[in-house]
């Protein structure tokens, strides 16, 4: 029997995407071996503990600078034998030093159709721009801001008038479908970068 694919998940708050990963993948094709947070009050930590998953907290205030914090976080993740790091609502940019330790092995879910509306408050950015279509992107993380190769995307039409609470709910529902699918594809070896164009992700389903 093939060993489950070990991943770590990083959270900052509610952890609803983490919960979906626990409910759909954990203990099957994927093993969530650790959940890390930058905030001790993150509810995602409670979700992980309820599932019997190891947790750790790495607040920036406990370290001299962000690079030192990220080094400690990376050391912890490496100690778990992780093959993929999943950012599920981790609301901080990771340093280049951290990213270099997990090349092409960090994924993030972003509430917009990248490359449009990168960075914070993506949903608000999209609504302010007056776009008629919004969406969700799951992508590999590089040293830029939401600029890594795109794995999966899904769009939906925005209704008018636009209720931001409704839009956020639609985004979350898509996130809860796309992120587990992307992690499952990676765990099964179905995702690769095109060697002739590292911006392009090839999916072999």
Secondary structure, DSSP 8 states (H G I E B T S, - for coil): ----EEEEEEESS--HHHHHHHHHTBTTTEEEEEEEESSTT-HHHHHHHHTT--EEE--GGGSSSHHHHHHHHHHHHHHTT-SEEEESS--S---HHHHHHTTT-EEEEESS-TTTT-SSSHHHHHHHHT-SEEEEEEEE--SSSS-S-EEEEEEEE--SS--HHHHHHHHHHHHHHHHHHHHHHHHTT-EEEETTEEEEEEE--
